[in-house]
């Protein structure tokens, strides 16, 4: 590995390409990734019992069981849902590009996840509810979820896309293989519905 001086010089000599690559990752690749993730989630959703939404411009992807939707809301909204977002690590900042976050490749070691989110309880009450129902948390962990003590949302389902598979997807225009993690997450959410619904019902007591 190059020493600090050699690395510094290498960065300076290639700063134009580095800056251009980062600009491309942020302005072009990130939106395309959100678009493909949204399409994959929508394609994997059984809309008879679940709802899913994707907005590339707002970088917003979420899903909820139809029983969690707020009646007559336009546009559709829910009081309990799972939303796609970055997950920072060890108190660090997020990454500069979504490509780095979704592949877990950035210097801050941020990743991505489908977070359980809700508007029924405040942050403190939600934290208290989660801490007092560790049996349900354990069931969710068995289903692939995790608990993040440093985030107000607390519970998440990790989403990590293989970097090489994503590179090939951009190269050949076929994202099916790269999007398997979001499809797998969709399956886990559906299977975990009984536990998720119990958790939601507790928020309304």
VMD Tcl script that draws the C-alpha trace (Angstrom):
set ca {
  {0.00 0.00 0.00}
  {1.26 3.46 -0.87}
  {2.36 5.68 2.00}
  {0.40 8.84 2.76}
  {2.51 11.07 0.54}
  {2.18 8.77 -2.48}
  {-1.55 8.40 -1.93}
  {-1.99 12.17 -1.58}
  {-0.10 12.73 -4.83}
  {-2.14 10.05 -6.60}
  {-5.40 11.73 -5.53}
  {-4.18 15.18 -6.61}
  {-3.04 13.92 -10.02}
  {-6.41 12.23 -10.61}
  {-8.72 14.70 -8.87}
  {-10.47 15.60 -12.11}
  {-11.44 12.00 -12.79}
  {-12.34 11.41 -9.14}
  {-14.59 14.48 -9.02}
  {-16.23 13.55 -12.33}
  {-16.81 9.99 -11.16}
  {-18.42 11.15 -7.92}
  {-20.62 13.66 -9.77}
  {-21.75 10.86 -12.11}
  {-22.42 8.52 -9.17}
  {-24.56 11.13 -7.42}
  {-26.44 12.62 -10.38}
  {-26.85 9.61 -12.69}
  {-26.21 6.29 -10.97}
  {-28.03 7.10 -7.71}
  {-31.37 8.00 -9.34}
  {-31.13 4.96 -11.63}
  {-30.52 2.74 -8.61}
  {-33.56 4.15 -6.80}
  {-35.63 3.60 -9.94}
  {-34.57 -0.04 -10.24}
  {-35.11 -0.69 -6.54}
  {-38.59 0.78 -6.77}
  {-39.48 -1.27 -9.83}
  {-38.21 -4.45 -8.19}
  {-40.21 -3.81 -5.01}
  {-43.38 -2.98 -6.93}
  {-43.00 -6.09 -9.10}
  {-42.60 -8.27 -6.01}
  {-45.63 -6.83 -4.19}
  {-48.97 -8.57 -3.94}
  {-51.17 -5.47 -4.14}
  {-54.25 -7.31 -2.95}
  {-52.96 -7.26 0.62}
  {-49.93 -4.94 0.54}
  {-49.21 -1.46 -0.76}
  {-45.87 -0.22 -2.11}
  {-44.77 3.20 -3.31}
  {-41.71 4.45 -5.19}
  {-40.78 8.08 -5.90}
  {-37.36 8.44 -7.54}
  {-37.24 12.23 -7.32}
  {-37.96 12.18 -3.59}
  {-35.76 9.09 -3.09}
  {-38.64 7.50 -1.23}
  {-39.58 3.82 -1.31}
  {-41.93 2.31 1.25}
  {-44.36 -0.54 1.78}
  {-47.19 -1.24 4.20}
  {-49.88 -3.83 4.72}
  {-53.19 -2.46 3.50}
  {-54.62 -2.68 7.00}
  {-51.98 -0.11 8.05}
  {-53.05 2.46 5.47}
  {-54.83 5.61 6.62}
  {-58.40 5.50 5.25}
  {-59.13 7.84 2.34}
  {-55.63 9.35 2.37}
  {-54.70 10.88 -0.99}
  {-51.95 10.19 -1.83}
  {-51.84 6.87 0.00}
  {-50.28 7.05 3.44}
  {-49.85 4.72 6.42}
  {-49.37 5.05 10.18}
  {-46.98 2.06 10.25}
  {-44.71 1.14 7.35}
  {-41.25 0.06 6.20}
  {-39.23 2.70 4.38}
  {-35.94 2.46 2.54}
  {-33.17 4.70 3.85}
  {-29.50 4.87 4.74}
  {-28.23 3.34 7.96}
  {-25.21 5.10 9.41}
  {-22.67 3.23 11.53}
  {-20.89 4.03 14.78}
  {-22.13 7.62 14.86}
  {-20.47 8.39 11.52}
  {-21.95 10.51 8.77}
  {-23.65 8.94 5.77}
  {-21.96 8.40 2.45}
  {-21.69 10.91 -0.39}
  {-23.43 8.57 -2.85}
  {-26.26 6.07 -2.67}
  {-24.13 3.60 -4.62}
  {-21.69 3.54 -1.69}
  {-24.47 3.17 0.88}
  {-26.41 0.40 -0.86}
  {-23.25 -1.61 -1.52}
  {-21.71 -0.90 1.89}
  {-18.59 0.38 0.16}
  {-18.12 3.89 1.55}
  {-15.48 5.16 3.97}
  {-18.07 5.79 6.71}
  {-19.32 2.18 6.49}
  {-22.94 3.28 6.08}
  {-25.36 0.77 4.60}
  {-29.05 0.75 3.62}
  {-32.11 -0.74 5.24}
  {-35.87 -0.94 5.24}
  {-36.72 0.76 8.53}
  {-39.86 0.09 10.52}
  {-41.39 3.53 10.93}
  {-44.63 4.81 12.42}
  {-46.49 7.99 13.35}
  {-48.67 6.59 16.14}
  {-46.21 7.09 19.00}
  {-43.58 9.69 19.74}
  {-39.89 8.74 19.69}
  {-39.59 8.15 23.43}
  {-42.77 6.07 23.65}
  {-41.74 4.01 20.62}
  {-38.32 3.34 22.15}
  {-39.97 2.28 25.40}
  {-42.40 -0.02 23.57}
  {-39.59 -1.75 21.66}
  {-37.51 -2.21 24.83}
  {-40.45 -3.71 26.69}
  {-41.33 -6.22 23.96}
  {-38.05 -8.01 23.39}
  {-39.91 -11.23 22.63}
  {-41.27 -9.61 19.47}
  {-37.85 -8.11 18.72}
  {-36.33 -11.59 18.97}
  {-38.94 -12.93 16.55}
  {-38.06 -10.14 14.12}
  {-34.36 -10.89 14.52}
  {-35.08 -14.51 13.60}
  {-36.77 -13.15 10.47}
  {-33.64 -11.18 9.52}
  {-34.33 -7.82 11.17}
  {-31.90 -5.92 13.36}
  {-32.11 -3.52 16.32}
  {-30.25 -0.20 16.13}
  {-30.04 1.45 19.55}
  {-28.65 4.66 18.02}
  {-31.54 5.35 15.62}
  {-34.97 6.58 16.67}
  {-36.61 4.13 14.31}
  {-34.94 1.25 16.15}
  {-35.86 -1.74 13.96}
  {-34.61 -2.38 10.44}
  {-34.24 -4.98 7.73}
  {-30.78 -4.65 6.12}
  {-30.45 -4.24 2.36}
  {-27.01 -4.81 0.85}
  {-26.46 -5.01 -2.90}
  {-23.44 -6.84 -4.22}
  {-21.14 -4.24 -5.76}
  {-19.92 -6.40 -8.66}
  {-23.44 -7.56 -9.51}
  {-24.57 -3.93 -9.52}
  {-21.65 -2.95 -11.75}
  {-22.64 -5.68 -14.21}
  {-26.25 -4.50 -14.07}
  {-25.24 -0.99 -15.14}
  {-22.98 -2.48 -17.77}
  {-25.52 -4.75 -19.44}
  {-28.79 -3.03 -18.46}
  {-30.20 -6.09 -16.68}
  {-30.82 -5.42 -12.97}
  {-32.71 -8.60 -12.05}
  {-29.79 -10.31 -10.32}
  {-28.58 -7.17 -8.55}
  {-32.06 -6.48 -7.19}
  {-32.45 -9.86 -5.51}
  {-31.81 -8.34 -2.03}
  {-34.88 -6.07 -2.26}
  {-37.00 -8.98 -3.51}
  {-35.73 -11.15 -0.66}
  {-36.49 -8.34 1.79}
  {-40.01 -8.17 0.39}
  {-40.44 -11.89 1.12}
  {-39.14 -11.50 4.67}
  {-41.53 -8.63 5.36}
  {-44.53 -10.63 4.19}
  {-43.49 -13.62 6.29}
  {-42.95 -11.37 9.32}
  {-46.37 -9.71 8.97}
  {-47.92 -11.42 12.05}
  {-45.11 -10.08 14.27}
  {-45.11 -6.65 12.63}
  {-48.87 -6.42 13.06}
  {-48.60 -7.34 16.74}
  {-46.06 -4.54 17.16}
  {-48.34 -2.06 15.41}
  {-51.31 -3.11 17.52}
  {-49.28 -2.46 20.67}
  {-48.63 1.10 19.52}
  {-52.37 1.72 19.40}
  {-53.16 0.46 22.91}
}
mol new
graphics top color blue
foreach p $ca { graphics top sphere $p radius 0.5 }
foreach p [lrange $ca 0 end-1] q [lrange $ca 1 end] { graphics top cylinder $p $q radius 0.2 }
display resetview
